[in-house]
């Protein structure tokens, strides 16, 4: 069963690939469509892009490279990059044993295990706690099925636990710590809108699913975006002023709650070029050492999908980055190591429920593969020219 989703509801996101939706698309051709697009950069400069659709359906505002949206699980890549930077600066210990913090966890589990999904943890049915609850209530010893470092399983709760550890070590609220990291590199973005400027919030794009023959917003319709401050679980009854860092890292959706634009995602992918640790797999599937989810996960870095040239969704091109899927959106941000080429893509609406997979290795949703295919000619052309 596919497990990589980061929706708070835990429900399957809707979708079916562009190549197999001719009937669905023709039936809604007269309707406005959610945003969809991609952009490719070289040495930090956009060299090609294609963006269509609406940021908010039935409003006179097109989706563009500047519109922030919920990027889904690419959030994990950003968290892992920030954690590595804090570790390199001597502020964070990726290899400290976490048993004293999480008494139900293996005593030798580390933050590095959590970020690379090698903690041995499996996602519980509910992998987030509300503002008034404790992260320790989410899991027990039976949720760890393998010793740390011996088995890969993609689990959203890994990043909730990681956020709690980081809060303790850096003595701060996780959404603010991530915002400060983003602000230092010049990106106006944040977890669940935390720290995002009011000007950027006004440019937001919503995510959609099809209900009947109409698009219905799932996240970030205009009346759902706060004028200031973050969105967080339990906000109606509890003040963040009482929050104790380290108590509940799931509160700010470190597994998928980042809001940023396609141009912001390109900046993240550009930064990934210089982080060689993320280009090499910390784990490679050998048939027995992990949950591949039908060959979706075949190799993984410290917080990144890592594709060799012969097992890449752009055949012949090595890639490092991350995919996202939630609430009807399909997203991706990758670099081509050693080439100065980076790209990002997003499809912000899905016409029907369920996954249709490519059946190849790597095994992706057809939506993701269609977006890879759309920008592949640009990537290949510039690799050939370099």
VOPAGU-2260 file (C-alpha; in pm, 1 decimal, decimal comma):
REM VOPAGU-2260
SITE   aa  ch    i         X         Y         Z
SITE  UNK   A    0       0,0       0,0       0,0
SITE  UNK   A    1     131,7     343,6     -87,5
SITE  UNK   A    2     256,2     511,7     227,5
SITE  UNK   A    3     437,7     826,6     118,0
SITE  UNK   A    4     141,6    1061,2     143,2
SITE  UNK   A    5     161,9    1352,3     384,9
SITE  UNK   A    6    -204,9    1451,7     408,6
SITE  UNK   A    7    -324,0    1522,2     760,0
SITE  UNK   A    8    -630,7    1316,5     687,5
SITE  UNK   A    9    -419,1    1022,5     576,1
SITE  UNK   A   10    -655,8     979,7     280,9
SITE  UNK   A   11    -538,2     892,0     -67,8
SITE  UNK   A   12    -488,4    1197,5    -282,1
SITE  UNK   A   13    -689,3    1204,6    -600,7
SITE  UNK   A   14    -537,7    1168,6    -943,0
SITE  UNK   A   15    -481,6     994,5   -1268,8
SITE  UNK   A   16    -213,7    1067,9   -1524,5
SITE  UNK   A   17    -239,2    1318,9   -1802,0
SITE  UNK   A   18    -179,0    1047,9   -2060,6
SITE  UNK   A   19    -485,1     850,1   -1953,6
SITE  UNK   A   20    -735,9    1123,6   -1876,6
SITE  UNK   A   21    -852,1    1228,0   -2221,8
SITE  UNK   A   22   -1215,3    1152,4   -2141,0
SITE  UNK   A   23   -1204,6    1325,8   -1806,0
SITE  UNK   A   24   -1029,0    1627,6   -1948,4
SITE  UNK   A   25   -1268,7    1660,8   -2240,7
SITE  UNK   A   26   -1568,0    1651,4   -2005,6
SITE  UNK   A   27   -1432,7    1943,1   -1803,3
SITE  UNK   A   28   -1264,0    2129,3   -2085,3
SITE  UNK   A   29   -1489,5    2430,7   -2040,4
SITE  UNK   A   30   -1405,7    2461,6   -1671,5
SITE  UNK   A   31   -1116,0    2660,2   -1537,5
SITE  UNK   A   32    -830,5    2431,4   -1436,7
SITE  UNK   A   33    -598,9    2437,1   -1133,8
SITE  UNK   A   34    -240,3    2544,2   -1176,3
SITE  UNK   A   35      10,4    2318,9   -1347,9
SITE  UNK   A   36     362,7    2386,2   -1463,9
SITE  UNK   A   37     735,4    2339,7   -1454,7
SITE  UNK   A   38    1053,4    2542,6   -1471,9
SITE  UNK   A   39    1417,4    2456,7   -1541,0
SITE  UNK   A   40    1716,9    2661,3   -1429,0
SITE  UNK   A   41    2087,9    2656,6   -1502,8
SITE  UNK   A   42    2334,8    2816,9   -1263,3
SITE  UNK   A   43    2042,3    2977,4   -1084,1
SITE  UNK   A   44    1885,9    3134,8   -1394,8
SITE  UNK   A   45    1553,4    3012,8   -1535,9
SITE  UNK   A   46    1610,9    2888,7   -1888,9
SITE  UNK   A   47    1266,3    2745,2   -1966,6
SITE  UNK   A   48     922,3    2723,8   -1810,2
SITE  UNK   A   49     564,7    2633,5   -1891,5
SITE  UNK   A   50     285,7    2728,7   -1651,5
SITE  UNK   A   51     -90,9    2714,5   -1704,6
SITE  UNK   A   52    -417,2    2722,5   -1510,7
SITE  UNK   A   53    -552,8    2928,2   -1225,0
SITE  UNK   A   54    -405,5    3001,2    -885,1
SITE  UNK   A   55    -760,0    3019,4    -749,8
SITE  UNK   A   56   -1036,3    2887,5    -973,8
SITE  UNK   A   57   -1307,7    3141,9   -1055,3
SITE  UNK   A   58   -1077,6    3431,3    -968,7
SITE  UNK   A   59    -897,3    3648,4   -1219,4
SITE  UNK   A   60    -549,4    3533,8   -1122,1
SITE  UNK   A   61    -340,8    3290,5   -1323,1
SITE  UNK   A   62    -102,5    3043,3   -1163,0
SITE  UNK   A   63     256,6    3157,7   -1215,2
SITE  UNK   A   64     608,1    3095,3   -1089,6
SITE  UNK   A   65     556,0    3330,0    -794,2
SITE  UNK   A   66     237,3    3177,8    -649,0
SITE  UNK   A   67     302,4    2986,2    -323,9
SITE  UNK   A   68     126,4    2654,9    -266,2
SITE  UNK   A   69     152,5    2353,8     -38,6
SITE  UNK   A   70     449,1    2163,6    -180,7
SITE  UNK   A   71     372,3    1836,3       3,3
SITE  UNK   A   72     661,5    1600,6      82,3
SITE  UNK   A   73     929,9    1815,8     -78,5
SITE  UNK   A   74     908,2    1976,2     266,3
SITE  UNK   A   75    1110,1    1679,2     395,1
SITE  UNK   A   76    1400,2    1764,3     163,3
SITE  UNK   A   77    1404,3    2121,3     296,1
SITE  UNK   A   78    1397,4    2000,8     657,1
SITE  UNK   A   79    1685,0    1760,7     587,6
SITE  UNK   A   80    1888,7    2033,1     414,1
SITE  UNK   A   81    1836,5    2272,9     704,7
SITE  UNK   A   82    1928,6    2000,1     954,0
SITE  UNK   A   83    2250,5    1926,9     765,3
SITE  UNK   A   84    2339,5    2296,9     760,3
SITE  UNK   A   85    2278,7    2325,7    1134,9
SITE  UNK   A   86    2492,2    2015,7    1189,5
SITE  UNK   A   87    2772,3    2153,8     972,2
SITE  UNK   A   88    2761,3    2472,1    1183,0
SITE  UNK   A   89    2801,2    2268,2    1500,9
SITE  UNK   A   90    2452,9    2348,6    1631,4
SITE  UNK   A   91    2292,3    2007,1    1578,1
SITE  UNK   A   92    2414,1    1652,8    1641,7
SITE  UNK   A   93    2274,7    1416,9    1378,0
SITE  UNK   A   94    2426,4    1110,7    1545,0
SITE  UNK   A   95    2326,6    1155,0    1908,1
SITE  UNK   A   96    2126,0     862,3    2047,7
SITE  UNK   A   97    1760,2     953,0    2096,9
SITE  UNK   A   98    1654,3     684,8    2343,6
SITE  UNK   A   99    1652,0     931,4    2636,5
SITE  UNK   A  100    1410,8    1158,6    2444,6
SITE  UNK   A  101    1179,4     887,1    2310,1
SITE  UNK   A  102    1158,1     605,8    2567,3
SITE  UNK   A  103     962,4     375,2    2334,6
SITE  UNK   A  104    1222,4     404,3    2056,8
SITE  UNK   A  105    1538,9     196,0    2011,6
SITE  UNK   A  106    1810,6     338,8    2234,0
SITE  UNK   A  107    2055,4     373,9    1943,0
SITE  UNK   A  108    1819,0     554,5    1705,2
SITE  UNK   A  109    1957,0     887,3    1579,0
SITE  UNK   A  110    1833,6    1195,4    1398,8
SITE  UNK   A  111    2020,1    1076,1    1089,3
SITE  UNK   A  112    1814,2     754,4    1096,0
SITE  UNK   A  113    1491,8     956,3    1108,9
SITE  UNK   A  114    1587,2    1185,4     819,9
SITE  UNK   A  115    1684,7     891,9     594,7
SITE  UNK   A  116    1377,7     682,9     691,5
SITE  UNK   A  117    1598,4     413,5     841,4
SITE  UNK   A  118    1469,7     437,3    1198,5
SITE  UNK   A  119    1271,6     112,1    1171,3
SITE  UNK   A  120     952,9     308,4    1244,1
SITE  UNK   A  121     625,6     249,3    1063,4
SITE  UNK   A  122     358,0     516,8    1036,2
SITE  UNK   A  123      69,6     470,3    1278,4
SITE  UNK   A  124    -283,5     529,3    1148,8
SITE  UNK   A  125    -255,5     884,7    1283,1
SITE  UNK   A  126      90,8    1041,3    1267,4
SITE  UNK   A  127      19,1    1388,2    1405,6
SITE  UNK   A  128     -82,4    1520,6    1744,8
SITE  UNK   A  129    -296,3    1826,9    1812,6
SITE  UNK   A  130    -162,3    2133,3    1987,7
SITE  UNK   A  131    -267,1    2013,2    2332,2
SITE  UNK   A  132    -120,7    1662,1    2291,0
SITE  UNK   A  133     224,1    1505,0    2316,7
SITE  UNK   A  134     409,2    1334,0    2032,3
SITE  UNK   A  135     483,3    1040,1    2264,7
SITE  UNK   A  136     114,7     948,7    2246,6
SITE  UNK   A  137     148,0     863,1    1876,0
SITE  UNK   A  138     368,5     554,9    1888,7
SITE  UNK   A  139     500,9     271,9    2098,7
SITE  UNK   A  140     775,6      12,1    2092,4
SITE  UNK   A  141     573,9    -212,8    1858,2
SITE  UNK   A  142     583,4      55,6    1587,0
SITE  UNK   A  143     956,7      -6,5    1541,0
SITE  UNK   A  144     982,0    -319,8    1330,4
SITE  UNK   A  145    1357,8    -322,8    1259,4
SITE  UNK   A  146    1674,7    -202,1    1431,1
SITE  UNK   A  147    1787,3     148,0    1325,3
SITE  UNK   A  148    1997,8     155,0    1010,7
SITE  UNK   A  149    1893,8    -189,6     888,3
SITE  UNK   A  150    1566,4    -124,5     702,9
SITE  UNK   A  151    1417,7     159,1     495,2
SITE  UNK   A  152    1053,6     249,9     532,7
SITE  UNK   A  153     918,9     587,9     427,3
SITE  UNK   A  154     725,5     717,9     729,0
SITE  UNK   A  155     586,2    1065,6     781,4
SITE  UNK   A  156     621,6    1034,5    1157,9
SITE  UNK   A  157     999,9    1015,9    1113,8
SITE  UNK   A  158     991,6    1386,2    1037,0
SITE  UNK   A  159     756,3    1469,3    1323,5
SITE  UNK   A  160    1005,0    1304,5    1559,5
SITE  UNK   A  161    1295,6    1477,1    1383,1
SITE  UNK   A  162    1128,5    1815,6    1429,4
SITE  UNK   A  163    1086,1    1745,7    1800,3
SITE  UNK   A  164    1454,8    1655,3    1833,5
SITE  UNK   A  165    1561,3    1968,5    1647,0
SITE  UNK   A  166    1339,1    2185,0    1868,3
SITE  UNK   A  167    1509,8    2041,9    2176,4
SITE  UNK   A  168    1862,8    2078,6    2044,1
SITE  UNK   A  169    1814,2    2429,4    1902,7
SITE  UNK   A  170    1571,4    2542,8    2175,0
SITE  UNK   A  171    1311,0    2691,3    1945,4
SITE  UNK   A  172     976,4    2632,9    1779,9
SITE  UNK   A  173    1026,5    2434,0    1462,7
SITE  UNK   A  174     828,1    2656,5    1227,3
SITE  UNK   A  175    1035,0    2955,9    1335,9
SITE  UNK   A  176    1363,8    2769,3    1303,7
SITE  UNK   A  177    1280,7    2668,8     946,2
SITE  UNK   A  178    1159,6    3020,2     864,8
SITE  UNK   A  179    1490,4    3164,5     987,0
SITE  UNK   A  180    1682,0    2918,7     767,2
SITE  UNK   A  181    1469,4    3013,0     465,7
SITE  UNK   A  182    1498,6    3385,4     538,7
SITE  UNK   A  183    1876,1    3356,9     555,1
SITE  UNK   A  184    1883,8    3222,7     199,0
SITE  UNK   A  185    1637,6    3483,2      74,4
SITE  UNK   A  186    1321,8    3275,4      36,9
SITE  UNK   A  187     983,4    3409,1     152,4
SITE  UNK   A  188     819,7    3079,6     254,3
SITE  UNK   A  189     724,3    2884,1     562,9
SITE  UNK   A  190     559,7    2583,2     722,8
SITE  UNK   A  191     180,6    2621,3     724,3
SITE  UNK   A  192     227,0    2989,4     629,4
SITE  UNK   A  193     441,0    3060,2     937,1
SITE  UNK   A  194     661,5    3361,1     863,3
SITE  UNK   A  195     531,6    3408,7     507,7
SITE  UNK   A  196     478,8    3775,9     425,0
SITE  UNK   A  197     127,7    3910,4     379,2
SITE  UNK   A  198     218,7    4005,6      22,2
SITE  UNK   A  199     318,0    3647,4     -59,6
SITE  UNK   A  200       5,4    3506,9     107,7
SITE  UNK   A  201    -210,4    3716,1    -123,2
SITE  UNK   A  202     -52,9    3534,5    -419,9
SITE  UNK   A  203    -141,6    3186,5    -291,0
SITE  UNK   A  204    -259,1    2902,0    -512,8
SITE  UNK   A  205    -506,4    2643,7    -383,2
SITE  UNK   A  206    -500,2    2267,7    -425,8
SITE  UNK   A  207    -800,7    2090,3    -580,9
SITE  UNK   A  208    -979,0    1764,0    -634,1
SITE  UNK   A  209   -1266,7    1695,5    -866,3
SITE  UNK   A  210   -1606,7    1644,7    -706,9
SITE  UNK   A  211   -1864,8    1547,8    -964,1
SITE  UNK   A  212   -1776,1    1773,3   -1255,0
SITE  UNK   A  213   -1644,8    2062,5   -1049,5
SITE  UNK   A  214   -1309,5    2140,8    -894,4
SITE  UNK   A  215   -1330,1    2164,6    -517,4
SITE  UNK   A  216   -1048,5    2323,8    -312,8
SITE  UNK   A  217    -883,1    2095,8     -58,4
SITE  UNK   A  218    -621,4    2330,8      88,1
SITE  UNK   A  219    -566,2    2707,4      87,0
SITE  UNK   A  220    -885,4    2840,5     -59,3
SITE  UNK   A  221    -877,0    3216,6      -3,3
SITE  UNK   A  222   -1088,4    3199,8     313,5
SITE  UNK   A  223    -853,2    2939,9     468,0
SITE  UNK   A  224    -530,8    3139,6     464,0
SITE  UNK   A  225    -465,0    3338,5     784,0
SITE  UNK   A  226    -372,0    3703,0     746,9
SITE  UNK   A  227     -75,9    3637,8     975,7
SITE  UNK   A  228      70,3    3355,8    1181,7
SITE  UNK   A  229      71,7    2982,2    1104,9
SITE  UNK   A  230    -199,2    2723,0    1066,8
SITE  UNK   A  231    -166,1    2448,6    1323,6
SITE  UNK   A  232    -369,6    2168,9    1475,5
SITE  UNK   A  233    -589,7    2272,4    1764,2
SITE  UNK   A  234    -547,5    2643,8    1695,7
SITE  UNK   A  235    -908,2    2711,1    1789,1
SITE  UNK   A  236    -854,4    2613,1    2151,7
SITE  UNK   A  237    -488,8    2654,8    2237,1
SITE  UNK   A  238    -231,4    2931,0    2210,6
SITE  UNK   A  239     112,2    2873,4    2064,2
SITE  UNK   A  240     248,1    3103,8    2332,7
SITE  UNK   A  241     221,9    2803,4    2567,7
SITE  UNK   A  242     398,1    2561,5    2336,5
SITE  UNK   A  243     704,3    2384,9    2481,0
SITE  UNK   A  244     966,3    2314,8    2210,1
SITE  UNK   A  245    1021,5    1943,0    2170,0
SITE  UNK   A  246     678,0    1837,8    2288,1
SITE  UNK   A  247     515,4    1789,6    1947,4
SITE  UNK   A  248     710,0    1843,1    1626,7
SITE  UNK   A  249     415,8    1726,1    1416,4
SITE  UNK   A  250     230,2    2046,4    1496,3
SITE  UNK   A  251     380,9    2240,1    1205,8
SITE  UNK   A  252     362,2    1963,4     941,6
SITE  UNK   A  253     736,4    1904,6     886,6
SITE  UNK   A  254     639,5    1613,5     663,0
SITE  UNK   A  255     457,4    1824,5     405,0
SITE  UNK   A  256     327,3    2164,4     518,8
SITE  UNK   A  257     569,7    2401,5     346,4
SITE  UNK   A  258     419,3    2678,4     133,6
SITE  UNK   A  259     642,2    2812,0    -140,9
SITE  UNK   A  260     634,3    2888,4    -512,5
SITE  UNK   A  261     786,4    2714,8    -813,6
SITE  UNK   A  262    1059,6    2979,7    -827,7
SITE  UNK   A  263    1130,1    2913,6    -458,4
SITE  UNK   A  264    1147,2    2540,3    -528,5
SITE  UNK   A  265    1398,0    2608,2    -804,1
SITE  UNK   A  266    1609,9    2795,4    -551,6
SITE  UNK   A  267    1600,3    2492,2    -321,1
SITE  UNK   A  268    1699,8    2263,5    -609,4
SITE  UNK   A  269    1983,0    2502,5    -699,7
SITE  UNK   A  270    2111,2    2489,6    -340,7
SITE  UNK   A  271    2097,2    2111,0    -354,2
SITE  UNK   A  272    2363,3    2117,4    -628,0
SITE  UNK   A  273    2633,2    2202,8    -373,9
SITE  UNK   A  274    2519,9    1948,3    -113,2
SITE  UNK   A  275    2692,9    1635,0    -235,1
SITE  UNK   A  276    2576,1    1426,2      62,8
SITE  UNK   A  277    2225,4    1439,8     -82,0
SITE  UNK   A  278    2339,9    1309,6    -421,7
SITE  UNK   A  279    2452,4     970,3    -292,6
SITE  UNK   A  280    2218,3     702,5    -159,4
SITE  UNK   A  281    2226,1     616,1     208,7
SITE  UNK   A  282    2011,2     315,9     116,1
SITE  UNK   A  283    1965,8     106,7    -200,5
SITE  UNK   A  284    1689,2    -149,9    -227,1
SITE  UNK   A  285    1823,8    -504,8    -256,2
SITE  UNK   A  286    1490,4    -685,7    -244,5
SITE  UNK   A  287    1488,4    -741,7     132,0
SITE  UNK   A  288    1624,3    -436,2     312,0
SITE  UNK   A  289    1326,8    -202,9     286,3
SITE  UNK   A  290     970,2    -131,1     184,9
SITE  UNK   A  291    1001,8     -27,2    -179,2
SITE  UNK   A  292     627,6      31,0    -224,8
SITE  UNK   A  293     617,9    -156,1    -556,6
SITE  UNK   A  294     956,5     -19,0    -666,1
SITE  UNK   A  295     869,5     342,5    -598,5
SITE  UNK   A  296    1159,0     368,8    -354,5
SITE  UNK   A  297    1474,3     219,9    -502,8
SITE  UNK   A  298    1743,6     439,6    -345,7
SITE  UNK   A  299    1733,6     722,0     -94,9
SITE  UNK   A  300    1976,0     978,5      46,8
SITE  UNK   A  301    1978,4    1158,1     382,8
SITE  UNK   A  302    1650,8    1325,7     285,3
SITE  UNK   A  303    1629,5    1281,9     -89,7
SITE  UNK   A  304    1528,9    1051,5    -370,4
SITE  UNK   A  305    1849,7     955,1    -550,7
SITE  UNK   A  306    1828,3     820,3    -905,5
SITE  UNK   A  307    2118,6     676,1   -1098,9
SITE  UNK   A  308    2122,5     751,1   -1469,8
SITE  UNK   A  309    1995,6     405,0   -1560,8
SITE  UNK   A  310    1705,8     411,9   -1310,0
SITE  UNK   A  311    1588,8     768,8   -1352,2
SITE  UNK   A  312    1245,1     903,1   -1450,0
SITE  UNK   A  313    1444,1    1102,5   -1707,0
SITE  UNK   A  314    1632,0     812,2   -1858,1
SITE  UNK   A  315    2006,4     857,9   -1873,1
SITE  UNK   A  316    2004,6    1155,2   -1633,1
SITE  UNK   A  317    2116,2    1127,3   -1269,6
SITE  UNK   A  318    1882,0    1310,5   -1031,3
SITE  UNK   A  319    1862,2    1405,2    -664,7
SITE  UNK   A  320    1562,8    1572,5    -502,6
SITE  UNK   A  321    1217,2    1489,1    -375,3
SITE  UNK   A  322     862,0    1422,5    -491,3
SITE  UNK   A  323     540,5    1526,8    -320,8
SITE  UNK   A  324     177,1    1419,5    -341,7
SITE  UNK   A  325    -111,1    1531,9    -122,9
SITE  UNK   A  326    -457,3    1690,4    -134,8
SITE  UNK   A  327    -468,8    1656,2    -513,5
SITE  UNK   A  328    -122,5    1802,9    -582,0
SITE  UNK   A  329     176,4    1634,1    -746,9
SITE  UNK   A  330     505,9    1815,2    -698,2
SITE  UNK   A  331     878,7    1769,0    -751,4
SITE  UNK   A  332    1212,4    1948,5    -712,4
SITE  UNK   A  333    1540,3    1800,2    -837,2
SITE  UNK   A  334    1891,9    1885,9    -939,8
SITE  UNK   A  335    2108,5    1712,7   -1199,0
SITE  UNK   A  336    2433,9    1675,9   -1003,9
SITE  UNK   A  337    2740,3    1821,1   -1171,1
SITE  UNK   A  338    2553,7    2011,6   -1442,6
SITE  UNK   A  339    2419,2    2329,7   -1269,7
SITE  UNK   A  340    2075,4    2219,2   -1396,8
SITE  UNK   A  341    1776,5    2213,2   -1162,8
SITE  UNK   A  342    1401,7    2191,9   -1207,9
SITE  UNK   A  343    1072,5    2203,4   -1022,1
SITE  UNK   A  344     717,2    2110,7   -1119,0
SITE  UNK   A  345     365,7    2103,1    -979,9
SITE  UNK   A  346      17,8    1991,4   -1074,8
SITE  UNK   A  347    -226,1    2142,0    -823,7
SITE  UNK   A  348    -540,3    1943,2    -904,2
SITE  UNK   A  349    -639,4    1583,1    -970,6
SITE  UNK   A  350    -958,8    1480,6   -1150,2
SITE  UNK   A  351   -1035,4    1154,3    -970,8
SITE  UNK   A  352    -951,2     940,1    -669,9
SITE  UNK   A  353    -682,3     674,4    -669,6
SITE  UNK   A  354    -332,6     614,3    -801,4
SITE  UNK   A  355    -240,4     508,2   -1151,6
SITE  UNK   A  356     122,8     400,7   -1154,7
SITE  UNK   A  357     365,1     374,3   -1444,2
SITE  UNK   A  358     461,1      14,8   -1361,3
SITE  UNK   A  359     824,9      89,3   -1443,7
SITE  UNK   A  360    1136,0     125,8   -1229,1
SITE  UNK   A  361    1116,6     369,8   -1065,8
SITE  UNK   A  362     742,0     324,9   -1030,0
SITE  UNK   A  363     571,9     665,2   -1015,7
SITE  UNK   A  364     225,1     803,4   -1047,3
SITE  UNK   A  365     156,4     886,7   -1409,3
SITE  UNK   A  366     106,9    1249,4   -1305,0
SITE  UNK   A  367     462,4    1274,4   -1179,2
SITE  UNK   A  368     599,6    1096,7   -1483,9
SITE  UNK   A  369     406,4    1323,2   -1720,8
SITE  UNK   A  370     568,2    1626,3   -1556,4
SITE  UNK   A  371     914,5    1468,8   -1578,7
SITE  UNK   A  372     847,0    1394,9   -1945,9
SITE  UNK   A  373     732,2    1752,0   -2016,2
SITE  UNK   A  374    1059,4    1910,7   -1905,4
SITE  UNK   A  375    1294,0    1627,2   -2004,0
SITE  UNK   A  376    1373,9    1765,3   -2352,7
SITE  UNK   A  377    1500,5    2090,4   -2199,5
SITE  UNK   A  378    1715,9    1906,1   -1946,8
SITE  UNK   A  379    1863,2    1673,4   -2208,3
SITE  UNK   A  380    1930,4    1958,8   -2451,1
SITE  UNK   A  381    2126,1    2156,7   -2193,1
SITE  UNK   A  382    2321,5    1855,8   -2073,0
SITE  UNK   A  383    2423,1    1797,8   -2432,9
SITE  UNK   A  384    2523,3    2162,6   -2470,2
SITE  UNK   A  385    2727,6    2174,3   -2150,1
